[in-house]
């Protein structure tokens, strides 16, 4: 008989609440369905055998406890958690270990409802994120389609790149919805890009046409820069400037150069004109002094001609003499011309106003009309007086009173007419 066999024979069968070791060294675990053999332990005592298989149970319990913690924390996805529970439960059910395997399996089963709640929450969260993602993508699509319908060629391309980057960061939706939105988004980008390229192609063509026009205008401007026909040439430069503005921008690399040449030609002409005018203004400064002296004499005529009994003809002759001297004095500097001419014109207008007033008073037609009015008023007064006498004789007081009022009005008009006729006389 071996020493190990002798040792087991010398000891009573070892037992514990969840298992035992039989006399033949077989180790059993107690379950709800009865005892089940989990192995044998030949190398030691029954107590050591139970301790060995109990440690296996402790290891399983540690795995269950760790899984419970991971499920409770939500670190595992519901599908992964369910798979781990299933796998570990199979290990527990068929475990070669001694311990409360039924309770351990029950703890694993208890994780099922927890995982179900988490699965529902995850599903709701995914649905919410999908709804948010759909709303955001629809917003991106709407903005992209608005850009595609617009003409913001400078900022639109950058904005579409930003929209695309945002799109890539959003969660995908169900395939049908995501594909439909993407087609709209992609179509908008393609449409915008096509229109943008067409716009810049047209703009390039317009700029090239503008370059041809501006090159012609520059040549014309440079050809005129030496002209001394100040008035007509200044007008031609104004026409050239209108054409320049209407031509629009040329390509950027030549537009500034063409403008510098065009503006340089203008500056050359107008600089020469200004220098010539400045010299003339200096030459004409003495003429302005003469005309100021003539003005001083002319302005003295105004209060004279406006005074009562003034000799209009003598004043007119004096003004004509001054006007002849004025013309003979020659041109004045341009900045003095408006002021001096305006003052001389005021003297002329004052004399003409006095002349018009005298003519108005002596107008034969107006005098004849005044005399005719006096005759008619006198006849009317005589007629009204006869009617008044008749009413008074008849004792018609009311009628007489009305006629007296009428007679007074006519007499007042007659006095006014006689005064006007005296003015004409």
C-alpha positions as CSV (number, residue, x, y, z in Angstrom):
1,X,0.0,0.0,0.0
2,X,1.4,3.4,-0.9
3,X,2.1,6.2,1.6
4,X,-0.5,8.5,0.0
5,X,-3.1,5.7,0.1
6,X,-2.2,5.0,3.7
7,X,-2.5,8.8,4.5
8,X,-6.1,8.9,3.1
9,X,-7.1,5.7,4.9
10,X,-5.8,7.2,8.1
11,X,-8.1,10.3,7.7
12,X,-11.8,10.7,7.7
13,X,-13.4,11.9,4.4
14,X,-13.1,15.7,4.3
15,X,-16.2,17.8,3.8
16,X,-17.4,21.5,3.6
17,X,-20.7,23.1,2.9
18,X,-20.2,23.2,-0.9
19,X,-18.2,20.0,-1.5
20,X,-16.4,16.9,-0.2
21,X,-13.6,14.5,-0.9
22,X,-14.6,10.8,-1.2
23,X,-12.5,8.0,0.2
24,X,-11.2,7.3,-3.3
25,X,-9.9,10.9,-3.6
26,X,-12.7,12.1,-5.9
27,X,-13.7,15.7,-5.2
28,X,-17.4,16.6,-5.5
29,X,-19.2,19.9,-5.6
30,X,-22.8,20.3,-4.3
31,X,-25.2,22.1,-6.8
32,X,-28.9,22.5,-7.0
33,X,-29.0,19.4,-9.1
34,X,-27.0,17.3,-6.6
35,X,-23.3,16.4,-6.4
36,X,-21.0,16.7,-9.4
37,X,-17.5,15.4,-9.7
38,X,-15.0,18.1,-10.3
39,X,-11.8,16.0,-10.2
40,X,-9.5,14.2,-7.9
41,X,-6.4,15.2,-5.9
42,X,-3.9,12.4,-5.4
43,X,-1.0,14.5,-4.1
44,X,-2.2,15.5,-0.7
45,X,-4.7,15.3,2.1
46,X,-8.5,15.7,1.6
47,X,-8.3,19.2,3.2
48,X,-5.6,20.1,0.7
49,X,-7.8,18.8,-2.1
50,X,-10.7,20.9,-1.0
51,X,-8.5,23.9,-0.6
52,X,-7.1,23.4,-4.2
53,X,-10.6,23.3,-5.8
54,X,-11.9,26.1,-3.5
55,X,-9.1,28.4,-4.8
56,X,-10.4,27.7,-8.3
57,X,-13.8,28.9,-7.2
58,X,-12.3,32.0,-5.7
59,X,-10.7,32.7,-9.0
60,X,-14.1,32.4,-10.8
61,X,-15.7,34.6,-8.1
62,X,-13.0,37.2,-8.8
63,X,-13.8,37.1,-12.5
64,X,-17.5,37.5,-11.7
65,X,-16.8,40.4,-9.3
66,X,-14.6,42.2,-11.9
67,X,-17.3,41.7,-14.6
68,X,-19.9,43.1,-12.3
69,X,-17.8,46.2,-11.7
70,X,-17.2,46.7,-15.4
71,X,-20.9,46.3,-16.3
72,X,-21.9,48.6,-13.5
73,X,-19.5,51.3,-14.6
74,X,-20.8,51.1,-18.2
75,X,-17.2,50.7,-19.6
76,X,-18.4,47.7,-21.6
77,X,-20.7,48.0,-24.5
78,X,-23.9,46.0,-23.9
79,X,-23.1,43.5,-26.6
80,X,-19.6,42.9,-25.2
81,X,-21.0,42.7,-21.7
82,X,-23.6,40.1,-22.7
83,X,-21.0,38.0,-24.5
84,X,-18.7,38.1,-21.4
85,X,-21.6,37.1,-19.1
86,X,-22.5,34.2,-21.4
87,X,-18.9,33.0,-21.6
88,X,-18.2,33.3,-17.9
89,X,-21.5,31.6,-17.0
90,X,-20.6,28.6,-19.1
91,X,-17.3,28.5,-17.2
92,X,-19.2,28.7,-13.8
93,X,-21.7,26.0,-14.7
94,X,-19.1,23.5,-15.8
95,X,-16.4,24.7,-13.4
96,X,-14.0,22.2,-11.8
97,X,-14.2,24.1,-8.5
98,X,-15.8,23.9,-5.1
99,X,-18.0,26.7,-3.9
100,X,-21.4,28.2,-4.2
101,X,-21.6,27.9,-8.0
102,X,-25.3,28.4,-8.0
103,X,-25.0,31.8,-6.3
104,X,-22.2,32.7,-8.7
105,X,-24.4,31.8,-11.7
106,X,-27.2,33.8,-10.2
107,X,-25.0,36.9,-9.8
108,X,-24.2,36.5,-13.5
109,X,-27.9,36.1,-14.4
110,X,-28.6,39.3,-12.4
111,X,-26.4,41.3,-14.8
112,X,-28.9,40.5,-17.6
113,X,-31.5,43.2,-16.7
114,X,-28.7,45.7,-16.0
115,X,-27.3,45.1,-19.5
116,X,-30.8,45.3,-21.0
117,X,-31.3,48.8,-19.4
118,X,-27.9,49.8,-20.6
119,X,-28.7,48.5,-24.1
120,X,-31.9,50.5,-24.1
121,X,-30.1,53.6,-22.9
122,X,-27.4,53.1,-25.5
123,X,-30.0,52.7,-28.2
124,X,-31.8,55.9,-27.1
125,X,-28.5,57.7,-27.0
126,X,-27.6,56.5,-30.5
127,X,-31.1,57.5,-31.7
128,X,-30.6,61.0,-30.1
129,X,-27.1,61.4,-31.6
130,X,-28.4,60.2,-35.0
131,X,-31.2,62.7,-34.8
132,X,-28.8,65.5,-33.9
133,X,-26.4,64.3,-36.6
134,X,-29.2,64.3,-39.1
135,X,-30.3,67.8,-38.1
136,X,-26.7,69.0,-38.3
137,X,-26.1,67.4,-41.7
138,X,-29.4,68.8,-43.1
139,X,-28.2,72.2,-41.8
140,X,-24.8,71.7,-43.6
141,X,-26.7,70.6,-46.8
142,X,-28.9,73.7,-46.7
143,X,-26.0,76.0,-46.3
144,X,-24.0,74.3,-49.1
145,X,-27.0,74.5,-51.4
146,X,-27.4,78.2,-50.5
147,X,-23.7,78.8,-51.4
148,X,-24.2,76.9,-54.6
149,X,-27.1,79.2,-55.6
150,X,-25.1,82.3,-54.6
151,X,-22.1,84.2,-56.0
152,X,-19.8,84.5,-53.0
153,X,-16.8,83.4,-55.0
154,X,-14.2,84.8,-52.5
155,X,-15.5,83.2,-49.3
156,X,-17.7,80.4,-50.5
157,X,-14.9,77.9,-51.3
158,X,-13.4,78.3,-47.9
159,X,-16.8,77.9,-46.2
160,X,-17.5,74.7,-48.2
161,X,-14.2,73.2,-47.0
162,X,-15.2,74.0,-43.4
163,X,-18.6,72.4,-44.0
164,X,-16.9,69.3,-45.3
165,X,-14.6,69.0,-42.3
166,X,-17.6,69.4,-40.0
167,X,-19.5,66.7,-42.0
168,X,-16.6,64.2,-41.5
169,X,-16.7,64.7,-37.8
170,X,-20.4,63.9,-37.5
171,X,-21.6,60.3,-36.8
172,X,-23.0,58.3,-39.8
173,X,-26.7,57.8,-40.1
174,X,-28.5,54.8,-41.5
175,X,-27.1,54.2,-45.0
176,X,-30.1,55.4,-47.0
177,X,-30.5,58.7,-45.1
178,X,-26.8,59.4,-45.0
179,X,-26.3,58.6,-48.7
180,X,-29.2,60.9,-49.7
181,X,-27.9,63.8,-47.6
182,X,-24.4,63.2,-48.9
183,X,-25.6,63.3,-52.5
184,X,-27.2,66.7,-51.9
185,X,-24.1,68.0,-50.2
186,X,-21.8,66.7,-52.8
187,X,-24.0,68.0,-55.6
188,X,-24.0,71.5,-54.0
189,X,-20.2,71.5,-53.8
190,X,-19.9,70.4,-57.4
191,X,-22.4,73.0,-58.6
192,X,-20.6,75.8,-56.7
193,X,-17.2,74.7,-58.0
194,X,-18.5,74.6,-61.6
195,X,-20.1,78.0,-61.4
196,X,-17.1,79.5,-59.6
197,X,-14.7,78.2,-62.4
198,X,-17.1,79.6,-65.0
199,X,-17.2,82.9,-63.2
200,X,-13.5,83.3,-63.0
201,X,-13.1,82.2,-66.6
202,X,-15.6,84.9,-67.7
203,X,-13.8,87.4,-65.4
204,X,-10.5,86.5,-66.9
205,X,-11.9,87.1,-70.3
206,X,-13.4,90.4,-69.2
207,X,-10.2,91.5,-67.6
208,X,-8.3,90.6,-70.8
209,X,-10.7,92.7,-72.8
210,X,-10.3,95.5,-70.3
211,X,-6.6,95.3,-70.8
212,X,-6.9,95.8,-74.5
213,X,-9.2,98.8,-74.0
214,X,-7.0,100.4,-71.4
215,X,-3.8,99.9,-73.4
216,X,-5.6,101.9,-76.2
217,X,-6.7,104.6,-73.7
218,X,-3.1,104.9,-72.4
219,X,-1.7,105.4,-75.9
220,X,-4.4,108.1,-76.5
221,X,-3.7,109.8,-73.2
222,X,0.0,109.8,-73.8
223,X,-0.5,111.3,-77.3
224,X,-2.5,114.2,-75.8
225,X,-0.1,114.9,-72.9
226,X,1.9,117.5,-74.9
227,X,-1.2,119.4,-76.2
228,X,-1.6,123.1,-75.5
229,X,-5.3,123.3,-76.5
230,X,-6.3,123.4,-72.9
231,X,-10.0,123.4,-73.1
232,X,-10.6,120.8,-75.9
233,X,-7.9,118.5,-74.6
234,X,-9.2,118.6,-71.0
235,X,-12.6,117.5,-72.4
236,X,-10.9,114.6,-74.2
237,X,-9.3,113.5,-71.0
238,X,-12.7,113.5,-69.3
239,X,-14.0,111.3,-72.1
240,X,-11.0,109.0,-71.7
241,X,-11.6,108.8,-68.0
242,X,-15.2,107.8,-68.5
243,X,-14.1,105.0,-70.9
244,X,-11.4,103.9,-68.4
245,X,-14.0,103.5,-65.6
246,X,-16.4,101.7,-68.0
247,X,-13.7,99.2,-69.1
248,X,-13.5,97.6,-65.7
249,X,-10.4,96.1,-64.1
250,X,-7.7,94.5,-66.2
251,X,-5.5,91.6,-65.0
252,X,-4.0,92.6,-61.6
253,X,-0.4,92.3,-62.8
254,X,-0.9,95.0,-65.5
255,X,-3.8,97.1,-64.2
256,X,-1.6,99.2,-61.9
257,X,1.0,99.7,-64.5
258,X,-1.5,100.9,-67.1
259,X,-3.1,103.2,-64.5
260,X,0.3,104.8,-63.7
261,X,0.9,105.5,-67.4
262,X,-2.6,106.8,-67.9
263,X,-2.4,109.0,-64.8
264,X,1.1,110.1,-65.7
265,X,-0.1,111.4,-69.1
266,X,-2.9,113.3,-67.4
267,X,-0.6,114.8,-64.8
268,X,1.8,115.9,-67.5
269,X,-1.0,117.7,-69.5
270,X,-2.8,119.3,-66.5
271,X,0.5,120.2,-64.9
272,X,1.5,122.1,-68.0
273,X,-1.9,123.7,-68.2
274,X,-1.8,124.8,-64.5
275,X,1.7,126.3,-65.0
276,X,0.5,128.2,-68.0
277,X,-2.6,129.5,-66.1
278,X,-0.5,130.4,-63.1
279,X,1.7,132.5,-65.4
280,X,-1.4,134.1,-67.0
281,X,-2.9,134.8,-63.6
282,X,0.2,136.6,-62.6
283,X,0.1,138.6,-65.8
284,X,-3.6,139.4,-65.3
285,X,-3.2,140.5,-61.7
286,X,-2.6,144.1,-62.8
287,X,-5.8,144.0,-64.9
288,X,-7.7,143.0,-61.7
289,X,-6.4,146.2,-60.0
290,X,-7.7,148.3,-62.9
291,X,-11.1,146.6,-62.9
292,X,-11.4,147.1,-59.1
293,X,-10.9,150.9,-59.7
294,X,-13.6,150.9,-62.4
295,X,-15.9,149.0,-60.1
296,X,-15.5,151.6,-57.4
297,X,-16.7,154.3,-59.9
298,X,-19.5,152.1,-61.2
299,X,-20.9,151.2,-57.7
300,X,-21.1,154.9,-56.9
301,X,-23.7,155.2,-59.8
302,X,-26.2,153.0,-58.0
303,X,-27.3,155.3,-55.2
304,X,-27.3,158.2,-57.7
305,X,-29.6,156.6,-60.2
306,X,-31.9,155.4,-57.4
307,X,-32.3,158.9,-55.9
308,X,-35.3,161.1,-56.8
309,X,-34.9,163.2,-59.9
310,X,-31.8,161.3,-61.1
311,X,-30.8,161.7,-64.7
312,X,-31.2,158.2,-66.0
313,X,-29.7,158.9,-69.5
314,X,-26.6,160.5,-68.0
315,X,-26.1,157.6,-65.7
316,X,-26.5,155.1,-68.5
317,X,-24.0,156.9,-70.6
318,X,-21.5,157.0,-67.6
319,X,-22.0,153.2,-67.2
320,X,-21.4,152.6,-70.9
321,X,-18.1,154.5,-70.7
322,X,-17.1,152.4,-67.6
323,X,-18.1,149.2,-69.4
324,X,-15.9,150.1,-72.4
325,X,-13.0,150.7,-70.0
326,X,-13.8,147.4,-68.3
327,X,-13.5,145.5,-71.6
328,X,-10.4,147.3,-72.5
329,X,-8.8,146.4,-69.2
330,X,-8.5,142.8,-70.3
331,X,-8.6,139.4,-68.5
332,X,-8.2,138.9,-64.8
333,X,-7.0,135.9,-62.8
334,X,-9.5,133.1,-62.8
335,X,-10.0,133.1,-59.0
336,X,-11.0,136.8,-59.2
337,X,-13.2,136.6,-62.3
338,X,-16.5,135.5,-60.7
339,X,-16.3,138.1,-57.9
340,X,-15.5,141.0,-60.2
341,X,-18.0,140.1,-62.9
342,X,-20.7,139.6,-60.3
343,X,-20.2,143.1,-58.8
344,X,-20.3,144.7,-62.3
345,X,-23.4,142.8,-63.2
346,X,-25.2,144.1,-60.0
347,X,-24.5,147.7,-61.0
348,X,-25.9,147.0,-64.5
349,X,-29.0,145.4,-63.0
350,X,-29.6,148.3,-60.6
351,X,-29.6,150.8,-63.5
352,X,-31.8,148.6,-65.6
353,X,-34.3,148.2,-62.7
354,X,-34.6,152.0,-62.5
355,X,-35.1,152.2,-66.2
356,X,-37.8,149.5,-66.1
357,X,-39.6,151.3,-63.3
358,X,-39.7,154.6,-65.3
359,X,-40.9,152.9,-68.4
360,X,-43.6,151.2,-66.3
361,X,-44.8,154.6,-65.1
362,X,-44.9,156.1,-68.5
363,X,-46.3,153.2,-70.5
364,X,-49.0,154.7,-72.9
365,X,-51.1,151.6,-72.8
366,X,-51.3,151.6,-69.1
367,X,-52.2,155.3,-69.1
368,X,-54.9,154.7,-71.6
369,X,-56.3,151.9,-69.6
370,X,-56.3,154.1,-66.5
371,X,-58.2,156.9,-68.3
372,X,-60.7,154.4,-69.6
373,X,-61.2,153.0,-66.1
374,X,-61.8,156.6,-64.7
375,X,-64.5,157.2,-67.4
376,X,-66.3,154.1,-66.6
377,X,-66.2,154.7,-62.8
378,X,-67.4,158.3,-63.3
379,X,-70.4,157.1,-65.4
380,X,-71.2,154.4,-62.9
381,X,-71.1,156.9,-60.0
382,X,-73.5,159.2,-61.9
383,X,-75.9,156.3,-62.6
384,X,-75.7,155.1,-58.9
385,X,-76.3,158.7,-57.7
386,X,-79.5,159.0,-59.9
387,X,-80.8,155.7,-58.5
388,X,-80.1,157.0,-55.0
389,X,-82.0,160.2,-55.6
390,X,-84.9,158.3,-56.9
391,X,-85.0,155.9,-53.9
392,X,-84.7,158.8,-51.5
393,X,-87.6,160.5,-53.1
394,X,-89.7,157.4,-53.0
395,X,-88.9,156.9,-49.3
396,X,-87.3,153.5,-49.9
397,X,-84.9,153.7,-47.0
398,X,-83.4,150.2,-47.4
399,X,-82.8,150.7,-51.1
400,X,-81.2,154.1,-50.5
401,X,-78.9,152.6,-47.8
402,X,-77.6,149.9,-50.2
403,X,-77.0,152.5,-53.0
404,X,-75.1,154.8,-50.6
405,X,-72.7,151.9,-49.8
406,X,-72.3,151.1,-53.5
407,X,-71.7,154.7,-54.3
408,X,-69.0,155.0,-51.6
409,X,-67.2,151.9,-53.0
410,X,-67.2,153.3,-56.5
411,X,-65.9,156.7,-55.3
412,X,-63.0,154.9,-53.6
413,X,-62.1,153.0,-56.8
414,X,-62.3,156.3,-58.7
415,X,-59.8,158.0,-56.3
416,X,-57.4,155.1,-56.7
417,X,-57.7,155.2,-60.6
418,X,-57.1,159.0,-60.6
419,X,-54.0,158.6,-58.5
420,X,-52.6,155.9,-60.8
421,X,-53.3,158.1,-63.8
422,X,-51.5,160.9,-62.1
423,X,-48.4,158.6,-61.7
424,X,-48.4,157.8,-65.4
425,X,-48.7,161.5,-66.2
